[in-house]
Amino acid sequence: MKEGYKQYSQRNAENPKPGVTQQSPRNKVDDKCVQGEAAIIDGLTTLDRKALLQQGYADIPYNAPWCMRKSDAEIVAAEKKKQTVAEQVMIDHLSRAVISDPEQNLTSERQESIHIVPDSKMAPLRFRKRTLHETKIRTHSTLTENMLSHKVQFDGRIISRNGRDACRELIGFFFTHDQSLTIYEYRQFGKNRTNVLPFIQKNIYSHQCGRRKGKQYQLGDFYIGANLTFLSSDHPRLPESIKENTLLILRITNIDQIALDSLKTDSVEREDITSQEANDRLVLKAIQDALKEQLHKRGVRILTGLGKYLQQLDKEGTGLLAKADFKQALKAFHLEVSENDFEPAWQILNGNDSGKVDYGEFKRAIIGEMNEYRKSFVRKVFMKLDFNKTGCVPIIDIRKCYCAKKHPQVISGHSTEEEIKLSFLETLKDACSKSDEVSYGEFEDYYEGLSIGIVNDEDFVNILRTPWGI
């Protein structure tokens, strides 16, 4: 630590801070951006250049020991969480199955009738309360621990712009013995109190949209990045904010790969990706690649602006827009998609021929999105900021939590912490529909746009770790 501080002091001595001028901090950042404009492609606005300042965190050397310790602690906490949920699933499905099995009454009464005197006033077993440790009879229809052990466990998130729903911690299980699945929600209150409750009841489910609509979920449907769709009306206990939408879409963010590979080896099921699905992926990938070049340096401004623009077009508040609306939005932001590319993409998205498509789904399909590894860190930052679990974070809280001490321009003395912080807040505020708070969807859009210009996952994670301290 002493050696590091010594080097830091020497670096500051070699790069003394400039004298105080009459320029405001915001203007000073603008000037530095203008000076570096020659190194950046033409057509960038001041807002684009300020957003690109955040990429400077990627150049900071990793603090390997600190990151390793933090990562190890996070892994231990995640494993403990998964174990807690897995135990609760076993308790729920084994004990309840045995106690509630109708066959239990028949067998018990048959055995009890041998030992009870005819004139005895003891009530029949079916009228008495029975607990798990009093249940000593194995019934034919009961689930067993061995049957439930043939499962694949996965983490999931709800695809939603609602911060409370998007940040729910969900852990799911797919059981191969009957092709059923269940999803549980893990909640933590403070440091020591936790709660684990069913979110999707154990049952056999089918795809509710896309090329596989109506087909039952199989082992091949479970992989990182896969979507699981459910009808909200089939689950009356879901939160009201989720029931507002016809479909509940869950994204698999992590999976027990060892268990999955083992089950696939034992299974005779084959992955049947149809030629239609493969063609759909190629169509959307071609559009995403073409737009990636257009978004490379302007991603933050365009993605945040596009999100606000589509929301304003949605006068009814349903989240659905028509083809003409999407064409208008793309034209407004100078995103060039030819008619030959747009029409096939629209046919894929408008699979039910309703004439309208969810604009969140449209953005993900046309522009693409960051991978689940990156998105997990964006969610982690938002959950840290949103300590009241409201789904929105006041700008004043973001200002307090954002730390620019380790930005390269601050370390070199070319900028102050306040200047870097102001540049970040200005670009973030531009994404917001309200001037005093940031929603999860707007926060995600900001980093989605920043992610487009960053190739390496660890560089992107560093951009989040350094200023937010996660």
C-alpha positions, 0 to 999 in steps of 0.5 A: 500500500505504501509503495502504491501511494508513493507511486501515486504521489510521484505521478501527481507531482509529474502532472501538476493540476492546472491553475484555477480558471474562470471556466465552469467544470462543464465547459472544461470537460467540453473543451477536453472533448473537443480537443480529442475530437480528431481521434474520434469519428465525425458526427459525434455530439457533445453528449456522445463525447461526454458519455465516452469519458466513461470508457476511461475506467476500462484502462485502469489496471485491475486490483487483482487481489481485491477483485479476487476476494470480492469475487470469492465472497460473492460466489460463496454467498450465491452458492449459499443462496442456491442451497437454501432455495434447493432445500426449500424446494425439497421440503415443499415437494417431499413433505407436502406430497407425503402428508397430503397423499390420499393413499396415506389415509387408506393404508394407515386406517387399515393398519390402525383398525387391527389394533383399535378396540371396536368400542374405542372413542379414538377419532379416525386418522383422517380427522386427526392432524398428521405431521411429517415425522408421524408419516411412516408409510411409503405410498406409490404416488409420492415423489421421492428424493431420488426422482427430484434429484434428477434436475437442472438448476438455473438463475433467472430474471424477468424481462421488464422495464419495471425495476422492482420486477427486473431485480427479483432474484429467481431460481428455477428447477427443471425436473427430467422425471416428468418434464416439469419445472418450478421457479422460486423467488429468494428475498433478503431482508437485512443481513440475516433474514431471508424468505424463499417462496414459490413464484411459478408453481411446479407443473408441466408448461409449454412455450407461449410464443415464437416458433415453438408455441404450444410445445412442452418445455424440454431439456434442450430449452434450458441454456444461458440466454434462453427465454421461458414464457408463461401466461400471467393469467395462469398464475393468480399469485403473481404481483400486480405489476406483472399481471398487467402484461399478458406474457411473463418472460423469464430469461435464464442468466446462469445454469448448472452446466455440470448437471445439464451436461450429465442429464443431456448425456443420459437423455435420448432427447435431441435438440430440434432447432428448426430451419425456421428458427435458424433462419430467424436468428440469421435475419436478426443477426444481419440487422444487428451487425449492420446497426452496430457500426452505426451505434459504435460511438453514439450508442448511449445517446441513441439507445437512451433517446430511442427508449424515450421516443418509443415510450412517447409514441405509446399513447395507450401505455400498453407497450405495443406499437405498430410497424409505422411507429417503428419505422418512424423511430428508426428514421428519427434516429438515422438508423438505416434498415433497408426494407428488405431487412425490415420486412422479414424481421417484422414477420418474425416479431409479429408472429401472432399477426396482431399488427403490434409488437412490444417495443422492448422486444423490438429493440432487443431483436433489431439492435441486440443486447449485452450478454447476461454476464454484463447485465448481471453487473448492471442489475447489481449496481442498480440494486445497490442504488435502489436500497428501498426497492422502489424500482427508481433511484433519485438523482441525488442518490446517484450523485452521492454514490458515484465516485470518480476518484479513479478515473484516468483523467482525475488521476493524471490531473487533467480533470477534477472528480466533479467534472467527471461526475457532472459529465456522467450525470448530464448524459444519464439525465438526458435518458430520463423522462423525469429530471429528478429520478432514474428508472431501471429501464433508463439506467439499463439503456444507458449501459446498453449503449455504452456496452456496444463500443466495448469488446472485452467483458472484463473492460465493461465490468471494470467500468461498473466496478470502479465508480460504483464500488461493487 
